[in-house]
Amino acid sequence: MQTQTEQTMKEKIVETIPEIKLIKDADLREKTVQVWEDALTEGGWTLEALHKMPFSIFVENCNISFIEHVRTVCKMCVAVADVLQESYGTRSNINYDYLISGALLADVGKLIEYEMRDGKITKAGRGQHLRHPFTGVAMSHFRGIPPEVQHIIATHSKEGELMIRSNESVIFHHADFIDFDLVSKKRPF
């Protein structure tokens, strides 16, 4: 049996983000992990740091970690897709593998957009010029992620407002903003 130190980076990523195993297509699953490996390396992050990193530097006193956000939104996407599938069958026309990969990669560009500086997480130099949807698409394209998944990454945030989103992108966009809005705004209840 392997010890924690003997695990490969791929194994550690899958252990940290077990939703990766929901991607049925082995090639897409492998490429999704490769993008995570690239982002961690290029951004200089460790998986342990992602448990402490807030999911957004724009939320004051954010107590939701980056990994919690990524995993939660992915699970919300699957739940929504399940309801649509149950209600409408094949008419819902949702590709689960694209949805899950897109959900797991939509924010991976934040590992390039953000950096740790003087003990604080802030915009990195590249983050001043490119937001995470752009760097996420670039990294995904490099690894051969299908355009349908790149579309989810590209259109999940405000950058997608001028495009017609795919069914998978619509689901992710709304799940992402449900999570963002619930944890970022002070509520009277």
C-alpha positions as CSV (number, residue, x, y, z in Angstrom):
1,M,0.0,0.0,0.0
2,Q,1.3,3.5,-0.9
3,T,1.9,6.0,1.8
4,Q,0.8,9.6,1.3
5,T,4.3,10.7,0.2
6,E,4.4,7.9,-2.4
7,Q,1.2,9.0,-4.1
8,T,1.6,10.5,-7.5
9,M,0.4,14.0,-8.2
10,K,-2.5,12.6,-10.2
11,E,-3.6,10.4,-7.3
12,K,-3.4,13.3,-4.9
13,I,-5.5,15.5,-7.3
14,V,-8.2,12.7,-7.6
15,E,-8.1,12.2,-3.9
16,T,-8.6,16.0,-3.3
17,I,-11.3,16.3,-6.0
18,P,-13.0,12.9,-6.1
19,E,-15.7,14.2,-8.5
20,I,-13.1,13.7,-11.3
21,K,-14.0,10.0,-11.0
22,L,-17.5,10.8,-12.2
23,I,-16.1,11.5,-15.7
24,K,-16.8,8.3,-17.5
25,D,-14.6,9.0,-20.6
26,A,-11.1,7.9,-19.5
27,D,-9.3,10.2,-21.9
28,L,-11.3,13.3,-20.8
29,R,-10.8,12.3,-17.1
30,E,-7.0,12.0,-17.7
31,K,-6.9,15.4,-19.6
32,T,-8.9,17.1,-16.8
33,V,-6.3,15.9,-14.2
34,Q,-3.5,17.0,-16.5
35,V,-4.9,20.5,-16.6
36,W,-5.0,20.6,-12.8
37,E,-1.4,19.4,-12.7
38,D,-0.3,22.1,-15.1
39,A,-2.2,24.8,-13.2
40,L,-0.7,23.8,-9.8
41,T,2.8,23.7,-11.3
42,E,2.5,26.9,-13.3
43,G,0.8,28.8,-10.5
44,G,3.2,27.5,-7.8
45,W,0.3,26.1,-5.6
46,T,0.1,22.9,-3.6
47,L,-3.1,21.0,-3.1
48,E,-2.9,21.7,0.6
49,A,-2.8,25.4,-0.1
50,L,-6.0,25.2,-2.1
51,H,-7.9,24.0,1.0
52,K,-6.9,27.3,2.6
53,M,-7.2,29.6,-0.4
54,P,-10.6,31.4,-0.5
55,F,-12.6,30.7,-3.6
56,S,-12.7,34.4,-4.4
57,I,-10.4,37.2,-3.4
58,F,-13.2,39.6,-3.9
59,V,-15.3,38.3,-1.0
60,E,-14.4,39.9,2.3
61,N,-13.7,37.4,5.0
62,C,-14.4,34.5,2.7
63,N,-14.6,31.3,4.7
64,I,-15.3,29.0,1.7
65,S,-12.1,27.4,0.3
66,F,-11.3,27.2,-3.4
67,I,-11.6,23.4,-3.3
68,E,-14.9,23.5,-1.4
69,H,-16.3,25.8,-4.0
70,V,-15.1,23.7,-7.0
71,R,-16.4,20.5,-5.5
72,T,-19.7,22.0,-4.3
73,V,-20.6,23.6,-7.6
74,C,-19.7,20.4,-9.5
75,K,-22.1,18.4,-7.2
76,M,-24.8,21.0,-7.7
77,C,-24.4,20.7,-11.5
78,V,-24.8,16.9,-11.4
79,A,-27.8,17.3,-9.1
80,V,-29.5,19.7,-11.6
81,A,-28.6,17.5,-14.5
82,D,-30.1,14.5,-12.7
83,V,-33.4,16.3,-12.1
84,L,-33.5,17.4,-15.7
85,Q,-32.7,13.9,-16.9
86,E,-35.3,12.4,-14.6
87,S,-37.9,14.9,-15.7
88,Y,-37.2,15.2,-19.5
89,G,-35.2,12.1,-20.3
90,T,-33.0,12.5,-23.4
91,R,-34.8,15.8,-24.3
92,S,-32.7,17.4,-21.6
93,N,-29.7,16.8,-23.9
94,I,-26.9,17.1,-21.3
95,N,-23.5,15.5,-21.7
96,Y,-22.5,14.7,-18.1
97,D,-18.8,14.2,-18.9
98,Y,-18.6,17.7,-20.5
99,L,-20.6,19.2,-17.6
100,I,-18.4,17.6,-14.9
101,S,-15.1,18.3,-16.6
102,G,-16.2,21.9,-17.3
103,A,-17.4,22.4,-13.7
104,L,-14.0,21.1,-12.4
105,L,-12.0,23.2,-14.8
106,A,-14.0,26.5,-14.9
107,D,-12.0,28.0,-12.0
108,V,-8.7,26.3,-12.5
109,G,-7.3,29.4,-14.2
110,K,-7.5,31.1,-10.7
111,L,-4.3,29.2,-9.9
112,I,-2.7,31.4,-12.5
113,E,-4.8,34.6,-11.8
114,Y,-4.0,34.5,-8.1
115,E,-0.7,34.3,-6.1
116,M,0.4,34.3,-2.6
117,R,2.3,37.6,-1.9
118,D,3.4,38.8,1.6
119,G,1.2,36.2,3.2
120,K,-1.9,37.3,1.3
121,I,-3.6,35.9,-1.8
122,T,-3.9,38.6,-4.4
123,K,-4.0,39.1,-8.2
124,A,-0.9,37.7,-9.8
125,G,0.9,39.7,-12.6
126,R,-0.9,37.7,-15.2
127,G,-4.2,38.1,-13.3
128,Q,-3.9,41.8,-14.0
129,H,-4.3,41.1,-17.7
130,L,-6.2,37.8,-18.0
131,R,-9.1,36.5,-15.9
132,H,-9.4,32.8,-15.0
133,P,-11.8,31.9,-17.8
134,F,-9.1,32.9,-20.4
135,T,-6.2,31.1,-18.7
136,G,-8.5,28.1,-18.0
137,V,-9.4,27.8,-21.7
138,A,-5.7,28.2,-22.7
139,M,-4.6,25.5,-20.4
140,S,-7.4,23.2,-21.4
141,H,-6.8,23.8,-25.1
142,F,-3.1,22.9,-24.6
143,R,-4.2,19.5,-23.1
144,G,-6.7,18.7,-25.8
145,I,-9.9,19.3,-23.8
146,P,-12.8,19.2,-26.2
147,P,-14.2,22.6,-27.4
148,E,-17.5,21.8,-25.7
149,V,-15.8,21.8,-22.3
150,Q,-13.7,24.9,-23.2
151,H,-17.0,26.6,-23.9
152,I,-18.2,26.0,-20.3
153,I,-14.9,27.4,-19.0
154,A,-15.0,30.4,-21.3
155,T,-18.7,31.3,-20.8
156,H,-19.2,30.6,-17.1
157,S,-18.7,34.1,-15.9
158,K,-19.4,37.6,-17.2
159,E,-17.3,36.9,-20.2
160,G,-20.1,34.6,-21.5
161,E,-22.8,37.2,-21.4
162,L,-22.5,37.9,-25.1
163,M,-22.7,34.2,-26.2
164,I,-25.4,31.6,-26.4
165,R,-24.4,29.2,-23.7
166,S,-24.7,25.4,-24.2
167,N,-27.0,23.5,-21.9
168,E,-24.0,22.4,-19.8
169,S,-22.7,26.0,-19.6
170,V,-26.1,27.3,-18.5
171,I,-26.2,24.7,-15.7
172,F,-22.7,25.5,-14.5
173,H,-23.2,29.3,-14.8
174,H,-26.2,29.2,-12.5
175,A,-24.8,26.7,-10.0
176,D,-21.6,28.8,-9.8
177,F,-23.5,32.0,-9.1
178,I,-25.8,30.3,-6.6
179,D,-22.7,29.3,-4.6
180,F,-21.1,32.7,-5.1
181,D,-24.2,34.7,-4.2
182,L,-25.0,32.7,-1.1
183,V,-21.5,33.0,0.4
184,S,-20.5,36.4,-0.7
185,K,-23.4,38.6,0.4
186,K,-24.5,39.4,3.8
187,R,-28.1,38.1,4.3
188,P,-30.6,39.2,6.9
189,F,-31.5,35.6,7.7
